[in-house]
């Protein structure tokens, strides 16, 4: 069963940032869709919680240098 969540992310400033986040999350086992928006400061992720956790996803985003959570 898939879960979709929208995570507030600050620090993305351009399309390249969006692509980096989307690419890294797309490589995680269990993530079926990821879409980042620097304009909205969000990342929307659809994933299987049996394979990957919300904490794993947030850690990957943070590892790219972006801040997860409200501005």
mmCIF file as gemmi writes it, N, C-alpha and C atoms, coordinates in Angstrom:
data_model
loop_
_atom_site.group_PDB
_atom_site.id
_atom_site.type_symbol
_atom_site.label_atom_id
_atom_site.label_alt_id
_atom_site.label_comp_id
_atom_site.label_asym_id
_atom_site.label_entity_id
_atom_site.label_seq_id
_atom_site.pdbx_PDB_ins_code
_atom_site.Cartn_x
_atom_site.Cartn_y
_atom_site.Cartn_z
_atom_site.occupancy
_atom_site.B_iso_or_equiv
_atom_site.pdbx_formal_charge
_atom_site.auth_seq_id
_atom_site.auth_asym_id
_atom_site.pdbx_PDB_model_num
ATOM 1 N N . UNK Axp A 1 ? 0.844 -1.182 0 1 0 ? 1 A 1
ATOM 2 C CA . UNK Axp A 1 ? 0 0 0 1 0 ? 1 A 1
ATOM 3 C C . UNK Axp A 1 ? 0.884 1.238 0 1 0 ? 1 A 1
ATOM 4 N N . UNK Axp A 2 ? 0.588 2.161 -0.87 1 0 ? 2 A 1
ATOM 5 C CA . UNK Axp A 2 ? 1.399 3.376 -0.981 1 0 ? 2 A 1
ATOM 6 C C . UNK Axp A 2 ? 0.854 4.491 -0.102 1 0 ? 2 A 1
ATOM 7 N N . UNK Axp A 3 ? 1.761 5.357 0.316 1 0 ? 3 A 1
ATOM 8 C CA . UNK Axp A 3 ? 1.439 6.543 1.081 1 0 ? 3 A 1
ATOM 9 C C . UNK Axp A 3 ? 2.004 7.731 0.327 1 0 ? 3 A 1
ATOM 10 N N . UNK Axp A 4 ? 1.262 8.832 0.317 1 0 ? 4 A 1
ATOM 11 C CA . UNK Axp A 4 ? 1.757 10.062 -0.289 1 0 ? 4 A 1
ATOM 12 C C . UNK Axp A 4 ? 1.851 11.123 0.788 1 0 ? 4 A 1
ATOM 13 N N . UNK Axp A 5 ? 2.977 11.804 0.821 1 0 ? 5 A 1
ATOM 14 C CA . UNK Axp A 5 ? 3.151 12.889 1.792 1 0 ? 5 A 1
ATOM 15 C C . UNK Axp A 5 ? 3.769 14.087 1.085 1 0 ? 5 A 1
ATOM 16 N N . UNK Axp A 6 ? 3.487 15.255 1.611 1 0 ? 6 A 1
ATOM 17 C CA . UNK Axp A 6 ? 4.095 16.481 1.122 1 0 ? 6 A 1
ATOM 18 C C . UNK Axp A 6 ? 4.934 17.042 2.259 1 0 ? 6 A 1
ATOM 19 N N . UNK Axp A 7 ? 6.218 17.23 1.975 1 0 ? 7 A 1
ATOM 20 C CA . UNK Axp A 7 ? 7.18 17.667 2.979 1 0 ? 7 A 1
ATOM 21 C C . UNK Axp A 7 ? 7.61 19.099 2.674 1 0 ? 7 A 1
ATOM 22 N N . UNK Axp A 8 ? 7.539 20.006 3.658 1 0 ? 8 A 1
ATOM 23 C CA . UNK Axp A 8 ? 8.08 21.341 3.433 1 0 ? 8 A 1
ATOM 24 C C . UNK Axp A 8 ? 9.61 21.285 3.415 1 0 ? 8 A 1
ATOM 25 N N . UNK Axp A 9 ? 10.216 21.897 2.397 1 0 ? 9 A 1
ATOM 26 C CA . UNK Axp A 9 ? 11.675 21.87 2.241 1 0 ? 9 A 1
ATOM 27 C C . UNK Axp A 9 ? 12.148 23.276 1.883 1 0 ? 9 A 1
ATOM 28 N N . UNK Axp A 10 ? 13.072 23.811 2.653 1 0 ? 10 A 1
ATOM 29 C CA . UNK Axp A 10 ? 13.627 25.115 2.339 1 0 ? 10 A 1
ATOM 30 C C . UNK Axp A 10 ? 15.052 24.961 1.816 1 0 ? 10 A 1
ATOM 31 N N . UNK Axp A 11 ? 15.456 25.933 1.004 1 0 ? 11 A 1
ATOM 32 C CA . UNK Axp A 11 ? 16.801 25.929 0.463 1 0 ? 11 A 1
ATOM 33 C C . UNK Axp A 11 ? 16.871 25.613 -1.016 1 0 ? 11 A 1
ATOM 34 N N . UNK Axp A 12 ? 15.778 25.096 -1.597 1 0 ? 12 A 1
ATOM 35 C CA . UNK Axp A 12 ? 15.76 24.855 -3.035 1 0 ? 12 A 1
ATOM 36 C C . UNK Axp A 12 ? 15.535 26.201 -3.727 1 0 ? 12 A 1
ATOM 37 N N . UNK Axp A 13 ? 16.357 26.492 -4.736 1 0 ? 13 A 1
ATOM 38 C CA . UNK Axp A 13 ? 16.266 27.8 -5.378 1 0 ? 13 A 1
ATOM 39 C C . UNK Axp A 13 ? 16.029 27.749 -6.881 1 0 ? 13 A 1
ATOM 40 N N . UNK Axp A 14 ? 16.062 26.55 -7.487 1 0 ? 14 A 1
ATOM 41 C CA . UNK Axp A 14 ? 15.956 26.481 -8.94 1 0 ? 14 A 1
ATOM 42 C C . UNK Axp A 14 ? 15.518 25.086 -9.387 1 0 ? 14 A 1
ATOM 43 N N . UNK Axp A 15 ? 15.349 24.956 -10.692 1 0 ? 15 A 1
ATOM 44 C CA . UNK Axp A 15 ? 14.984 23.663 -11.263 1 0 ? 15 A 1
ATOM 45 C C . UNK Axp A 15 ? 16.027 22.596 -11.022 1 0 ? 15 A 1
ATOM 46 N N . UNK Axp A 16 ? 17.289 23 -10.972 1 0 ? 16 A 1
ATOM 47 C CA . UNK Axp A 16 ? 18.356 22.035 -10.696 1 0 ? 16 A 1
ATOM 48 C C . UNK Axp A 16 ? 18.218 21.423 -9.315 1 0 ? 16 A 1
ATOM 49 N N . UNK Axp A 17 ? 17.805 22.244 -8.368 1 0 ? 17 A 1
ATOM 50 C CA . UNK Axp A 17 ? 17.565 21.74 -7.007 1 0 ? 17 A 1
ATOM 51 C C . UNK Axp A 17 ? 16.432 20.712 -7.023 1 0 ? 17 A 1
ATOM 52 N N . UNK Axp A 18 ? 15.368 21.048 -7.748 1 0 ? 18 A 1
ATOM 53 C CA . UNK Axp A 18 ? 14.231 20.132 -7.859 1 0 ? 18 A 1
ATOM 54 C C . UNK Axp A 18 ? 14.666 18.797 -8.461 1 0 ? 18 A 1
ATOM 55 N N . UNK Axp A 19 ? 15.465 18.865 -9.512 1 0 ? 19 A 1
ATOM 56 C CA . UNK Axp A 19 ? 15.935 17.643 -10.173 1 0 ? 19 A 1
ATOM 57 C C . UNK Axp A 19 ? 16.817 16.817 -9.255 1 0 ? 19 A 1
ATOM 58 N N . UNK Axp A 20 ? 17.674 17.468 -8.481 1 0 ? 20 A 1
ATOM 59 C CA . UNK Axp A 20 ? 18.557 16.735 -7.567 1 0 ? 20 A 1
ATOM 60 C C . UNK Axp A 20 ? 17.744 15.97 -6.529 1 0 ? 20 A 1
ATOM 61 N N . UNK Axp A 21 ? 16.756 16.631 -5.945 1 0 ? 21 A 1
ATOM 62 C CA . UNK Axp A 21 ? 15.918 15.982 -4.93 1 0 ? 21 A 1
ATOM 63 C C . UNK Axp A 21 ? 15.126 14.833 -5.556 1 0 ? 21 A 1
ATOM 64 N N . UNK Axp A 22 ? 14.527 15.088 -6.703 1 0 ? 22 A 1
ATOM 65 C CA . UNK Axp A 22 ? 13.737 14.065 -7.378 1 0 ? 22 A 1
ATOM 66 C C . UNK Axp A 22 ? 14.589 12.849 -7.733 1 0 ? 22 A 1
ATOM 67 N N . UNK Axp A 23 ? 15.79 13.1 -8.229 1 0 ? 23 A 1
ATOM 68 C CA . UNK Axp A 23 ? 16.689 12.007 -8.627 1 0 ? 23 A 1
ATOM 69 C C . UNK Axp A 23 ? 17.097 11.152 -7.419 1 0 ? 23 A 1
ATOM 70 N N . UNK Axp A 24 ? 17.495 11.797 -6.334 1 0 ? 24 A 1
ATOM 71 C CA . UNK Axp A 24 ? 17.941 11.057 -5.149 1 0 ? 24 A 1
ATOM 72 C C . UNK Axp A 24 ? 16.797 10.248 -4.537 1 0 ? 24 A 1
ATOM 73 N N . UNK Axp A 25 ? 15.628 10.848 -4.444 1 0 ? 25 A 1
ATOM 74 C CA . UNK Axp A 25 ? 14.496 10.116 -3.864 1 0 ? 25 A 1
ATOM 75 C C . UNK Axp A 25 ? 14.043 8.98 -4.778 1 0 ? 25 A 1
ATOM 76 N N . UNK Axp A 26 ? 14.134 9.188 -6.085 1 0 ? 26 A 1
ATOM 77 C CA . UNK Axp A 26 ? 13.752 8.15 -7.039 1 0 ? 26 A 1
ATOM 78 C C . UNK Axp A 26 ? 14.609 6.904 -6.947 1 0 ? 26 A 1
ATOM 79 N N . UNK Axp A 27 ? 15.801 7.048 -6.399 1 0 ? 27 A 1
ATOM 80 C CA . UNK Axp A 27 ? 16.704 5.897 -6.239 1 0 ? 27 A 1
ATOM 81 C C . UNK Axp A 27 ? 16.425 5.082 -4.974 1 0 ? 27 A 1
ATOM 82 N N . UNK Axp A 28 ? 15.602 5.615 -4.08 1 0 ? 28 A 1
ATOM 83 C CA . UNK Axp A 28 ? 15.285 4.894 -2.847 1 0 ? 28 A 1
ATOM 84 C C . UNK Axp A 28 ? 14.305 3.758 -3.142 1 0 ? 28 A 1
ATOM 85 N N . UNK Axp A 29 ? 14.614 2.576 -2.659 1 0 ? 29 A 1
ATOM 86 C CA . UNK Axp A 29 ? 13.69 1.45 -2.795 1 0 ? 29 A 1
ATOM 87 C C . UNK Axp A 29 ? 12.388 1.799 -2.091 1 0 ? 29 A 1
ATOM 88 N N . UNK Axp A 30 ? 11.286 1.606 -2.778 1 0 ? 30 A 1
ATOM 89 C CA . UNK Axp A 30 ? 9.987 1.881 -2.185 1 0 ? 30 A 1
ATOM 90 C C . UNK Axp A 30 ? 9.384 3.207 -2.605 1 0 ? 30 A 1
ATOM 91 N N . UNK Axp A 31 ? 10.189 4.113 -3.151 1 0 ? 31 A 1
ATOM 92 C CA . UNK Axp A 31 ? 9.655 5.382 -3.635 1 0 ? 31 A 1
ATOM 93 C C . UNK Axp A 31 ? 9.186 5.185 -5.073 1 0 ? 31 A 1
ATOM 94 N N . UNK Axp A 32 ? 7.906 5.462 -5.31 1 0 ? 32 A 1
ATOM 95 C CA . UNK Axp A 32 ? 7.349 5.284 -6.652 1 0 ? 32 A 1
ATOM 96 C C . UNK Axp A 32 ? 7.216 6.603 -7.4 1 0 ? 32 A 1
ATOM 97 N N . UNK Axp A 33 ? 7.181 7.718 -6.674 1 0 ? 33 A 1
ATOM 98 C CA . UNK Axp A 33 ? 7.067 9.021 -7.323 1 0 ? 33 A 1
ATOM 99 C C . UNK Axp A 33 ? 7.595 10.097 -6.385 1 0 ? 33 A 1
ATOM 100 N N . UNK Axp A 34 ? 8.302 11.063 -6.951 1 0 ? 34 A 1
ATOM 101 C CA . UNK Axp A 34 ? 8.785 12.209 -6.181 1 0 ? 34 A 1
ATOM 102 C C . UNK Axp A 34 ? 8.716 13.431 -7.076 1 0 ? 34 A 1
ATOM 103 N N . UNK Axp A 35 ? 8.209 14.524 -6.534 1 0 ? 35 A 1
ATOM 104 C CA . UNK Axp A 35 ? 8.115 15.778 -7.28 1 0 ? 35 A 1
ATOM 105 C C . UNK Axp A 35 ? 8.459 16.922 -6.338 1 0 ? 35 A 1
ATOM 106 N N . UNK Axp A 36 ? 9.483 17.677 -6.691 1 0 ? 36 A 1
ATOM 107 C CA . UNK Axp A 36 ? 9.921 18.799 -5.872 1 0 ? 36 A 1
ATOM 108 C C . UNK Axp A 36 ? 9.524 20.108 -6.54 1 0 ? 36 A 1
ATOM 109 N N . UNK Axp A 37 ? 9.215 21.111 -5.726 1 0 ? 37 A 1
ATOM 110 C CA . UNK Axp A 37 ? 8.895 22.44 -6.237 1 0 ? 37 A 1
ATOM 111 C C . UNK Axp A 37 ? 9.632 23.477 -5.408 1 0 ? 37 A 1
ATOM 112 N N . UNK Axp A 38 ? 10.584 24.183 -6.039 1 0 ? 38 A 1
ATOM 113 C CA . UNK Axp A 38 ? 11.292 25.222 -5.288 1 0 ? 38 A 1
ATOM 114 C C . UNK Axp A 38 ? 10.381 26.424 -5.058 1 0 ? 38 A 1
ATOM 115 N N . UNK Axp A 39 ? 9.437 26.658 -5.943 1 0 ? 39 A 1
ATOM 116 C CA . UNK Axp A 39 ? 8.497 27.786 -5.765 1 0 ? 39 A 1
ATOM 117 C C . UNK Axp A 39 ? 7.577 27.57 -4.568 1 0 ? 39 A 1
ATOM 118 N N . UNK Axp A 40 ? 7.1 26.34 -4.413 1 0 ? 40 A 1
ATOM 119 C CA . UNK Axp A 40 ? 6.206 26.02 -3.293 1 0 ? 40 A 1
ATOM 120 C C . UNK Axp A 40 ? 6.971 25.595 -2.044 1 0 ? 40 A 1
ATOM 121 N N . UNK Axp A 41 ? 8.28 25.356 -2.193 1 0 ? 41 A 1
ATOM 122 C CA . UNK Axp A 41 ? 9.134 24.876 -1.094 1 0 ? 41 A 1
ATOM 123 C C . UNK Axp A 41 ? 8.594 23.57 -0.509 1 0 ? 41 A 1
ATOM 124 N N . UNK Axp A 42 ? 8.239 22.64 -1.423 1 0 ? 42 A 1
ATOM 125 C CA . UNK Axp A 42 ? 7.72 21.341 -0.993 1 0 ? 42 A 1
ATOM 126 C C . UNK Axp A 42 ? 8.279 20.217 -1.852 1 0 ? 42 A 1
ATOM 127 N N . UNK Axp A 43 ? 8.217 19.029 -1.28 1 0 ? 43 A 1
ATOM 128 C CA . UNK Axp A 43 ? 8.506 17.808 -2.016 1 0 ? 43 A 1
ATOM 129 C C . UNK Axp A 43 ? 7.347 16.858 -1.738 1 0 ? 43 A 1
ATOM 130 N N . UNK Axp A 44 ? 6.741 16.353 -2.813 1 0 ? 44 A 1
ATOM 131 C CA . UNK Axp A 44 ? 5.644 15.395 -2.698 1 0 ? 44 A 1
ATOM 132 C C . UNK Axp A 44 ? 6.198 14.026 -3.061 1 0 ? 44 A 1
ATOM 133 N N . UNK Axp A 45 ? 6.002 13.075 -2.158 1 0 ? 45 A 1
ATOM 134 C CA . UNK Axp A 45 ? 6.583 11.743 -2.34 1 0 ? 45 A 1
ATOM 135 C C . UNK Axp A 45 ? 5.514 10.668 -2.144 1 0 ? 45 A 1
ATOM 136 N N . UNK Axp A 46 ? 5.472 9.726 -3.078 1 0 ? 46 A 1
ATOM 137 C CA . UNK Axp A 46 ? 4.619 8.545 -2.944 1 0 ? 46 A 1
ATOM 138 C C . UNK Axp A 46 ? 5.556 7.362 -2.72 1 0 ? 46 A 1
ATOM 139 N N . UNK Axp A 47 ? 5.292 6.605 -1.654 1 0 ? 47 A 1
ATOM 140 C CA . UNK Axp A 47 ? 6.217 5.54 -1.264 1 0 ? 47 A 1
ATOM 141 C C . UNK Axp A 47 ? 5.486 4.418 -0.546 1 0 ? 47 A 1
ATOM 142 N N . UNK Axp A 48 ? 6.179 3.294 -0.452 1 0 ? 48 A 1
ATOM 143 C CA . UNK Axp A 48 ? 5.681 2.126 0.275 1 0 ? 48 A 1
ATOM 144 C C . UNK Axp A 48 ? 6.335 2.14 1.659 1 0 ? 48 A 1
ATOM 145 N N . UNK Axp A 49 ? 5.554 2.417 2.71 1 0 ? 49 A 1
ATOM 146 C CA . UNK Axp A 49 ? 6.142 2.5 4.055 1 0 ? 49 A 1
ATOM 147 C C . UNK Axp A 49 ? 6.719 1.177 4.564 1 0 ? 49 A 1
ATOM 148 N N . UNK Axp A 50 ? 6.419 0.069 3.887 1 0 ? 50 A 1
ATOM 149 C CA . UNK Axp A 50 ? 7.022 -1.216 4.261 1 0 ? 50 A 1
ATOM 150 C C . UNK Axp A 50 ? 8.469 -1.295 3.784 1 0 ? 50 A 1
ATOM 151 N N . UNK Axp A 51 ? 8.837 -0.441 2.818 1 0 ? 51 A 1
ATOM 152 C CA . UNK Axp A 51 ? 10.191 -0.472 2.264 1 0 ? 51 A 1
ATOM 153 C C . UNK Axp A 51 ? 11.045 0.724 2.668 1 0 ? 51 A 1
ATOM 154 N N . UNK Axp A 52 ? 10.432 1.864 2.886 1 0 ? 52 A 1
ATOM 155 C CA . UNK Axp A 52 ? 11.183 3.081 3.201 1 0 ? 52 A 1
ATOM 156 C C . UNK Axp A 52 ? 10.342 3.928 4.16 1 0 ? 52 A 1
ATOM 157 N N . UNK Axp A 53 ? 11.009 4.574 5.107 1 0 ? 53 A 1
ATOM 158 C CA . UNK Axp A 53 ? 10.285 5.371 6.092 1 0 ? 53 A 1
ATOM 159 C C . UNK Axp A 53 ? 10.33 6.86 5.752 1 0 ? 53 A 1
ATOM 160 N N . UNK Axp A 54 ? 9.45 7.595 6.379 1 0 ? 54 A 1
ATOM 161 C CA . UNK Axp A 54 ? 9.446 9.05 6.219 1 0 ? 54 A 1
ATOM 162 C C . UNK Axp A 54 ? 10.786 9.621 6.679 1 0 ? 54 A 1
ATOM 163 N N . UNK Axp A 55 ? 11.332 9.067 7.749 1 0 ? 55 A 1
ATOM 164 C CA . UNK Axp A 55 ? 12.631 9.528 8.259 1 0 ? 55 A 1
ATOM 165 C C . UNK Axp A 55 ? 13.739 9.3 7.23 1 0 ? 55 A 1
ATOM 166 N N . UNK Axp A 56 ? 13.706 8.162 6.534 1 0 ? 56 A 1
ATOM 167 C CA . UNK Axp A 56 ? 14.7 7.888 5.481 1 0 ? 56 A 1
ATOM 168 C C . UNK Axp A 56 ? 14.614 8.937 4.372 1 0 ? 56 A 1
ATOM 169 N N . UNK Axp A 57 ? 13.398 9.249 3.971 1 0 ? 57 A 1
ATOM 170 C CA . UNK Axp A 57 ? 13.186 10.236 2.906 1 0 ? 57 A 1
ATOM 171 C C . UNK Axp A 57 ? 13.69 11.606 3.346 1 0 ? 57 A 1
ATOM 172 N N . UNK Axp A 58 ? 13.336 12.008 4.539 1 0 ? 58 A 1
ATOM 173 C CA . UNK Axp A 58 ? 13.766 13.306 5.053 1 0 ? 58 A 1
ATOM 174 C C . UNK Axp A 58 ? 15.284 13.372 5.214 1 0 ? 58 A 1
ATOM 175 N N . UNK Axp A 59 ? 15.895 12.268 5.6 1 0 ? 59 A 1
ATOM 176 C CA . UNK Axp A 59 ? 17.346 12.216 5.74 1 0 ? 59 A 1
ATOM 177 C C . UNK Axp A 59 ? 18.026 12.407 4.383 1 0 ? 59 A 1
ATOM 178 N N . UNK Axp A 60 ? 17.489 11.788 3.34 1 0 ? 60 A 1
ATOM 179 C CA . UNK Axp A 60 ? 18.062 11.939 1.991 1 0 ? 60 A 1
ATOM 180 C C . UNK Axp A 60 ? 17.968 13.389 1.526 1 0 ? 60 A 1
ATOM 181 N N . UNK Axp A 61 ? 16.837 14.023 1.782 1 0 ? 61 A 1
ATOM 182 C CA . UNK Axp A 61 ? 16.67 15.423 1.393 1 0 ? 61 A 1
ATOM 183 C C . UNK Axp A 61 ? 17.656 16.297 2.167 1 0 ? 61 A 1
ATOM 184 N N . UNK Axp A 62 ? 17.761 16.071 3.457 1 0 ? 62 A 1
ATOM 185 C CA . UNK Axp A 62 ? 18.703 16.824 4.289 1 0 ? 62 A 1
ATOM 186 C C . UNK Axp A 62 ? 20.143 16.61 3.88 1 0 ? 62 A 1
ATOM 187 N N . UNK Axp A 63 ? 20.454 15.405 3.416 1 0 ? 63 A 1
ATOM 188 C CA . UNK Axp A 63 ? 21.804 15.089 2.972 1 0 ? 63 A 1
ATOM 189 C C . UNK Axp A 63 ? 22.228 15.883 1.755 1 0 ? 63 A 1
ATOM 190 N N . UNK Axp A 64 ? 21.261 16.404 1.032 1 0 ? 64 A 1
ATOM 191 C CA . UNK Axp A 64 ? 21.566 17.254 -0.136 1 0 ? 64 A 1
ATOM 192 C C . UNK Axp A 64 ? 21.81 18.713 0.274 1 0 ? 64 A 1
ATOM 193 N N . UNK Axp A 65 ? 21.596 19.01 1.551 1 0 ? 65 A 1
ATOM 194 C CA . UNK Axp A 65 ? 21.834 20.367 2.034 1 0 ? 65 A 1
ATOM 195 C C . UNK Axp A 65 ? 20.584 21.202 2.197 1 0 ? 65 A 1
ATOM 196 N N . UNK Axp A 66 ? 19.412 20.588 2.021 1 0 ? 66 A 1
ATOM 197 C CA . UNK Axp A 66 ? 18.167 21.318 2.179 1 0 ? 66 A 1
ATOM 198 C C . UNK Axp A 66 ? 17.602 21.06 3.569 1 0 ? 66 A 1
ATOM 199 N N . UNK Axp A 67 ? 16.808 22.015 4.046 1 0 ? 67 A 1
ATOM 200 C CA . UNK Axp A 67 ? 16.212 21.899 5.381 1 0 ? 67 A 1
ATOM 201 C C . UNK Axp A 67 ? 14.794 21.36 5.25 1 0 ? 67 A 1
ATOM 202 N N . UNK Axp A 68 ? 14.522 20.282 5.949 1 0 ? 68 A 1
ATOM 203 C CA . UNK Axp A 68 ? 13.194 19.679 5.965 1 0 ? 68 A 1
ATOM 204 C C . UNK Axp A 68 ? 12.428 20.254 7.144 1 0 ? 68 A 1
ATOM 205 N N . UNK Axp A 69 ? 11.233 20.733 6.87 1 0 ? 69 A 1
ATOM 206 C CA . UNK Axp A 69 ? 10.399 21.317 7.923 1 0 ? 69 A 1
ATOM 207 C C . UNK Axp A 69 ? 10.011 22.732 7.573 1 0 ? 69 A 1
ATOM 208 N N . UNK Axp A 70 ? 9.153 23.315 8.365 1 0 ? 70 A 1
ATOM 209 C CA . UNK Axp A 70 ? 8.691 24.67 8.075 1 0 ? 70 A 1
ATOM 210 C C . UNK Axp A 70 ? 9.848 25.674 8.071 1 0 ? 70 A 1
ATOM 211 N N . UNK Axp A 71 ? 9.671 26.695 7.261 1 0 ? 71 A 1
ATOM 212 C CA . UNK Axp A 71 ? 10.704 27.745 7.14 1 0 ? 71 A 1
ATOM 213 C C . UNK Axp A 71 ? 10.861 28.513 8.445 1 0 ? 71 A 1
